[in-house]
């Protein structure tokens, strides 16, 4: 059977996450429901990353094996039709060989975290940004972020329920920039621990507020204790922006 690779985007606000669950609607269920209408049979899809409830994606990658030989662009258009009106869309589709796997073939993942940093609460983007009214120092946050670049034990930034076998990860990029009234935190790595990005952002917020100095991020990392880091920030500002193969 042909294997298709799809790049999709979605607003994660109303979903319990990517993975199909019994406690509410999931992105995976929406895609599989659309495929069931298209192919008239159940098809399982696999994703590059299992985003949590409330997390968005502009570059999630999935794959599935199909019983037919529809052209890739026809699959894209038909699936978009069958997924309406859910906030999930296929941006691109292509045929790949049988060895491709959306998760296990990936060599890098990129995320963006958006903070609305203004006195007034967001209206248009209230479910797509984390609102922090207190002025944040993006330059200080960036300086603190640089202590996390490289290969480290990220226990301090790991969720207690994380199921990864090791806390060791290599962080390739962690940039903090101000874009008008927003703070953007851009990060990239081969893979991340559960809640690693959200815990890093929560820690960098302390630096931005002036409660911590940039060097305190290094101290927290070296403590190898979740209690040494900042609070886990909410998921609503987090976006999976791309996957490298």
C-alpha positions as CSV (number, residue, x, y, z in Angstrom):
1,X,0.0,0.0,0.0
2,X,1.2,3.5,-0.7
3,X,2.4,5.6,2.3
4,X,1.6,9.3,2.5
5,X,3.4,12.0,4.4
6,X,1.2,15.0,5.4
7,X,2.2,18.3,6.9
8,X,-0.7,19.7,8.9
9,X,-1.7,22.6,11.0
10,X,-4.2,22.9,13.8
11,X,-5.6,25.1,16.5
12,X,-5.2,22.9,19.6
13,X,-7.5,24.9,21.8
14,X,-10.5,22.6,21.7
15,X,-8.6,19.3,21.7
16,X,-7.3,17.0,24.5
17,X,-4.1,16.8,22.5
18,X,-2.9,15.0,19.3
19,X,-3.4,11.5,20.6
20,X,-6.8,9.8,20.4
21,X,-8.3,9.6,23.9
22,X,-11.6,8.7,25.6
23,X,-11.9,11.9,27.5
24,X,-12.5,14.3,24.6
25,X,-11.8,15.2,21.0
26,X,-8.3,14.8,19.7
27,X,-6.6,15.9,16.5
28,X,-5.7,12.3,15.6
29,X,-9.4,11.4,15.8
30,X,-10.3,14.2,13.5
31,X,-7.8,13.1,10.9
32,X,-8.7,9.5,11.1
33,X,-12.4,10.3,10.9
34,X,-11.7,12.2,7.7
35,X,-9.6,9.4,6.3
36,X,-12.4,6.9,7.1
37,X,-14.8,9.0,5.0
38,X,-12.3,9.2,2.2
39,X,-11.3,5.5,2.0
40,X,-14.4,3.9,3.5
41,X,-12.3,2.0,6.1
42,X,-10.4,2.7,9.3
43,X,-6.9,4.0,8.9
44,X,-4.4,4.7,11.7
45,X,-2.1,7.8,11.4
46,X,1.2,8.4,13.1
47,X,2.6,11.8,14.1
48,X,6.0,13.2,14.6
49,X,5.1,14.6,18.0
50,X,2.2,14.0,20.5
51,X,1.3,17.6,21.3
52,X,-0.6,18.1,24.6
53,X,-4.0,19.6,25.2
54,X,-4.2,23.2,24.0
55,X,-0.9,23.0,22.0
56,X,-1.1,24.2,18.4
57,X,0.8,23.1,15.3
58,X,1.8,24.9,12.1
59,X,4.1,22.1,10.9
60,X,3.1,18.8,12.4
61,X,4.0,15.8,10.2
62,X,2.0,12.6,10.0
63,X,2.0,9.5,7.9
64,X,-0.4,6.7,7.0
65,X,-0.7,3.7,4.7
66,X,-3.7,3.9,2.3
67,X,-5.5,1.2,0.4
68,X,-5.7,3.3,-2.8
69,X,-3.4,5.1,-5.1
70,X,-4.8,8.6,-5.1
71,X,-2.5,11.4,-6.1
72,X,-1.1,13.2,-3.1
73,X,-2.7,16.5,-3.9
74,X,-6.1,14.8,-4.2
75,X,-5.6,13.3,-0.7
76,X,-4.8,16.7,0.6
77,X,-7.9,18.3,-0.9
78,X,-10.3,15.5,-0.1
79,X,-9.1,15.2,3.5
80,X,-9.4,18.9,4.1
81,X,-13.0,18.6,2.8
82,X,-13.9,15.7,5.1
83,X,-12.3,17.4,8.2
84,X,-14.5,20.5,7.9
85,X,-15.4,22.4,10.1
86,X,-12.7,21.3,12.5
87,X,-9.7,23.6,12.9
88,X,-7.3,21.1,11.2
89,X,-5.9,21.4,7.8
90,X,-3.5,19.5,5.5
91,X,-0.9,22.0,4.1
92,X,1.0,19.5,1.9
93,X,0.9,15.8,1.0
94,X,3.4,13.6,-0.7
95,X,4.1,9.9,-1.3
96,X,7.0,8.4,0.6
97,X,8.7,5.0,0.7
98,X,7.7,2.4,3.2
99,X,10.7,3.1,5.4
100,X,9.6,6.6,6.3
101,X,8.1,7.1,9.8
102,X,6.8,10.5,10.9
103,X,8.2,10.0,14.4
104,X,11.1,7.7,14.1
105,X,12.6,9.1,10.9
106,X,12.6,12.7,12.4
107,X,16.0,14.2,13.2
108,X,14.8,17.5,14.5
109,X,11.8,19.3,15.9
110,X,11.1,23.1,16.2
111,X,8.8,24.9,18.5
112,X,7.6,28.5,19.0
113,X,6.2,29.9,22.2
114,X,4.3,33.2,22.0
115,X,3.9,35.5,25.0
116,X,1.6,38.5,24.8
117,X,3.5,41.1,26.8
118,X,1.2,44.1,27.2
119,X,-1.1,45.6,29.8
120,X,-4.3,44.8,28.0
121,X,-5.4,41.1,27.8
122,X,-5.4,39.6,24.3
123,X,-8.8,39.2,22.6
124,X,-8.2,37.9,19.1
125,X,-5.4,35.6,20.3
126,X,-6.6,34.8,23.8
127,X,-6.3,31.0,23.2
128,X,-3.1,31.3,21.2
129,X,-0.8,33.3,23.4
130,X,0.3,33.3,27.1
131,X,-0.6,36.8,28.5
132,X,2.0,38.3,30.8
133,X,1.1,41.9,31.7
134,X,4.4,42.7,33.5
135,X,7.1,44.0,31.2
136,X,9.6,41.3,30.3
137,X,13.2,41.9,29.4
138,X,13.7,39.8,26.3
139,X,17.4,40.4,26.1
140,X,17.9,39.1,29.7
141,X,15.7,36.1,28.9
142,X,17.8,35.3,25.8
143,X,21.0,35.5,27.8
144,X,19.6,33.1,30.3
145,X,18.4,30.8,27.6
146,X,21.9,30.3,26.2
147,X,23.0,28.4,29.3
148,X,20.6,25.6,28.2
149,X,22.1,25.2,24.7
150,X,24.0,21.9,24.3
151,X,23.9,18.4,25.7
152,X,22.6,18.4,29.3
153,X,20.7,16.5,31.9
154,X,17.4,18.4,31.7
155,X,15.8,16.9,34.8
156,X,15.0,20.4,36.1
157,X,12.8,21.0,33.0
158,X,11.3,17.5,32.8
159,X,7.7,16.8,33.8
160,X,7.4,14.4,36.8
161,X,5.3,12.0,34.7
162,X,7.7,12.0,31.8
163,X,8.2,8.5,30.4
164,X,11.5,9.1,28.6
165,X,14.2,6.6,29.5
166,X,16.8,9.4,30.1
167,X,16.8,13.1,31.0
168,X,19.7,13.7,28.7
169,X,18.9,15.9,25.6
170,X,20.7,18.1,23.2
171,X,19.2,21.5,22.7
172,X,20.3,23.1,19.4
173,X,18.6,26.4,19.7
174,X,16.8,28.6,22.3
175,X,16.3,32.2,21.2
176,X,14.2,34.9,22.8
177,X,13.2,37.9,20.8
178,X,10.7,40.7,21.2
179,X,8.3,41.2,18.3
180,X,6.2,44.3,19.0
181,X,4.0,43.5,22.0
182,X,5.0,39.8,21.9
183,X,7.9,37.8,23.2
184,X,8.8,34.9,20.9
185,X,10.8,31.9,22.2
186,X,12.1,29.7,19.4
187,X,13.7,26.4,20.2
188,X,14.9,23.3,18.3
189,X,16.3,19.9,19.2
190,X,16.2,16.3,17.9
191,X,13.6,15.6,20.6
192,X,12.3,17.1,23.8
193,X,11.2,15.7,27.2
194,X,7.6,16.0,28.3
195,X,6.9,19.6,29.2
196,X,10.5,20.6,28.6
197,X,9.7,23.6,26.4
198,X,6.9,24.8,28.7
199,X,9.2,24.4,31.8
200,X,12.0,26.3,30.1
201,X,9.6,29.1,29.2
202,X,8.3,29.3,32.7
203,X,11.8,29.6,34.0
204,X,12.9,32.2,31.5
205,X,9.8,34.3,32.5
206,X,11.5,34.7,36.0
207,X,14.5,36.2,34.3
208,X,12.4,38.5,32.2
209,X,10.6,39.8,35.3
210,X,13.9,40.4,37.0
211,X,13.2,37.9,39.8
212,X,16.2,35.8,38.5
213,X,19.5,36.8,36.8
214,X,20.4,35.0,33.6
215,X,23.0,33.0,35.5
216,X,20.3,31.6,37.7
217,X,19.2,29.5,34.8
218,X,22.5,27.7,34.8
219,X,22.2,27.1,38.5
220,X,18.7,25.6,38.0
221,X,19.9,23.3,35.2
222,X,22.8,22.1,37.3
223,X,20.5,21.3,40.3
224,X,18.9,18.5,38.3
225,X,15.7,18.9,40.2
226,X,12.3,20.0,39.0
227,X,11.8,22.0,42.1
228,X,14.8,24.2,41.1
229,X,13.1,25.5,37.9
230,X,10.2,27.8,37.2
231,X,6.6,26.9,37.0
232,X,5.2,25.1,34.0
233,X,3.7,27.7,31.7
234,X,0.3,27.1,30.1
235,X,0.1,25.2,26.7
236,X,-1.9,27.8,24.8
237,X,1.2,29.7,23.5
238,X,3.1,26.7,22.3
239,X,3.3,25.7,18.6
240,X,5.0,22.8,16.9
241,X,6.4,24.7,13.9
242,X,8.4,22.1,12.0
243,X,10.0,18.6,11.8
244,X,13.3,17.8,10.0
245,X,14.1,14.5,8.3
